[in-house]
Amino acid sequence: MATIRNLKIQTSTCKRIVKELHSYEKEVEREAAKTADMKDKGADPYDLKQQENVLGESRMMIPDCHKRLAAAIADLKSTLVYIYTFSIAEMEETDGPEVEDAKKTVADLEKQFPTEEA
């Protein structure tokens, strides 16, 4: 069933975006520490400016990841609704490992990243 394939893809997308988000958060911490260290040591103003640019670019990625994650969760939820709506109408089984993984992923992400909807 193509919808189960889409469900697996969307679940993986959510997990990948969360990993990416955590990676950017760690990068911001690392770059902020490096920037502070450069300021303390009186680094060249040009080098300091470049480091601040790197830090700024890393910080810009965090809201972008949050926005993409919210969209990915919404897509995953709508696919789950679609599966339950049409599977019940067609008397198909709605509980498989892919569906359970998707439901668990949505629940975990909603706890970790609460939205205005939830």
Backbone torsions as a table, in degrees:
resi	resn	phi	psi	omega
1	MET	NA	128.1	-176.3
2	ALA	-62.7	-31.8	-178.0
3	THR	-67.5	-36.3	176.9
4	ILE	-64.6	-38.8	177.1
5	ARG	-62.6	-44.7	177.7
6	ASN	-61.5	-39.3	179.4
7	LEU	-61.7	-43.6	178.4
8	LYS	-63.9	-42.0	179.6
9	ILE	-63.9	-45.8	-178.5
10	GLN	-67.4	-36.3	176.7
11	THR	-64.2	-44.8	178.1
12	SER	-63.9	-37.1	178.3
13	THR	-61.9	-45.6	178.5
14	CYS	-59.4	-45.7	-179.1
15	LYS	-64.3	-39.1	-180.0
16	ARG	-66.2	-41.5	-179.8
17	ILE	-65.6	-37.3	177.8
18	VAL	-63.6	-43.8	177.6
19	LYS	-61.3	-42.3	178.9
20	GLU	-62.7	-42.6	178.7
21	LEU	-60.5	-46.8	178.9
22	HIS	-63.2	-36.7	178.1
23	SER	-63.2	-44.4	178.4
24	TYR	-65.9	-37.4	178.6
25	GLU	-63.2	-42.1	177.2
26	LYS	-65.7	-39.7	179.4
27	GLU	-63.1	-40.2	178.3
28	VAL	-62.5	-43.5	177.9
29	GLU	-59.9	-45.8	-179.1
30	ARG	-62.8	-46.9	-178.0
31	GLU	-69.1	-34.4	177.6
32	ALA	-65.7	-41.1	178.0
33	ALA	-64.9	-40.4	179.3
34	LYS	-65.2	-41.1	178.6
35	THR	-63.8	-44.6	179.4
36	ALA	-62.9	-40.1	178.8
37	ASP	-64.1	-41.4	178.9
38	MET	-64.1	-39.2	178.9
39	LYS	-64.9	-42.9	-179.6
40	ASP	-62.7	-37.0	-177.5
41	LYS	-85.6	-1.7	179.2
42	GLY	67.7	48.4	-178.3
43	ALA	-65.2	163.0	177.1
44	ASP	-55.4	134.3	-178.0
45	PRO	-56.6	-36.2	178.9
46	TYR	-65.4	-46.3	179.1
47	ASP	-62.9	-39.9	178.9
48	LEU	-63.7	-41.9	178.6
49	LYS	-62.8	-42.1	178.3
50	GLN	-63.2	-41.4	178.8
51	GLN	-64.9	-39.1	177.2
52	GLU	-64.8	-34.7	175.8
53	ASN	-64.5	-42.4	178.0
54	VAL	-61.0	-44.6	179.3
55	LEU	-62.5	-43.1	179.1
56	GLY	-62.0	-41.4	178.7
57	GLU	-64.9	-38.9	178.3
58	SER	-65.5	-41.1	179.5
59	ARG	-64.9	-33.8	-179.6
60	MET	-66.5	-25.3	-177.0
61	MET	-74.9	-23.9	-177.3
62	ILE	-65.5	-50.1	176.9
63	PRO	-62.9	-33.8	177.4
64	ASP	-62.7	-43.2	178.1
65	CYS	-63.8	-40.1	178.1
66	HIS	-61.9	-41.7	-179.6
67	LYS	-66.0	-44.1	179.3
68	ARG	-66.6	-36.1	178.3
69	LEU	-66.2	-42.3	178.0
70	ALA	-60.5	-42.0	178.9
71	ALA	-66.6	-40.2	-179.7
72	ALA	-66.7	-38.9	177.5
73	ILE	-65.3	-41.8	178.8
74	ALA	-61.8	-42.1	177.7
75	ASP	-62.9	-42.9	-179.8
76	LEU	-63.8	-42.3	177.7
77	LYS	-62.0	-43.7	-178.6
78	SER	-66.0	-34.5	176.9
79	THR	-67.8	-39.4	176.3
80	LEU	-62.2	-42.4	178.1
81	VAL	-62.3	-43.5	179.0
82	TYR	-60.0	-45.1	-179.4
83	ILE	-61.6	-46.4	-179.4
84	TYR	-66.9	-39.4	-178.2
85	THR	-64.3	-50.6	-174.5
86	PHE	-83.8	-27.8	178.2
87	SER	-70.6	-38.5	178.0
88	ILE	-68.1	-40.5	179.3
89	ALA	-64.4	-34.0	-179.1
90	GLU	-96.7	5.7	178.6
91	MET	60.3	33.9	177.1
92	GLU	-93.3	162.3	179.1
93	GLU	-74.2	135.2	-178.4
94	THR	-110.9	0.6	-179.4
95	ASP	-115.3	101.8	175.0
96	GLY	-131.8	175.1	-179.3
97	PRO	-62.1	-33.9	179.8
98	GLU	-67.7	-42.1	-179.9
99	VAL	-66.6	-43.2	179.6
100	GLU	-63.9	-41.6	178.1
101	ASP	-63.4	-41.1	179.6
102	ALA	-65.1	-44.3	179.4
103	LYS	-63.4	-41.6	179.2
104	LYS	-65.2	-41.4	179.4
105	THR	-62.3	-45.9	179.4
106	VAL	-61.6	-45.7	-179.4
107	ALA	-62.5	-44.5	179.8
108	ASP	-63.5	-43.5	-177.7
109	LEU	-69.9	-34.0	178.1
110	GLU	-69.4	-31.1	175.0
111	LYS	-71.0	-42.9	-175.5
112	GLN	-74.2	-38.1	-178.0
113	PHE	-129.0	76.4	-177.6
114	PRO	-63.9	140.3	178.7
115	THR	-112.8	175.0	179.8
116	GLU	-67.4	-29.4	-178.3
117	GLU	-68.5	-41.4	-171.0
118	ALA	-71.8	NA	NA
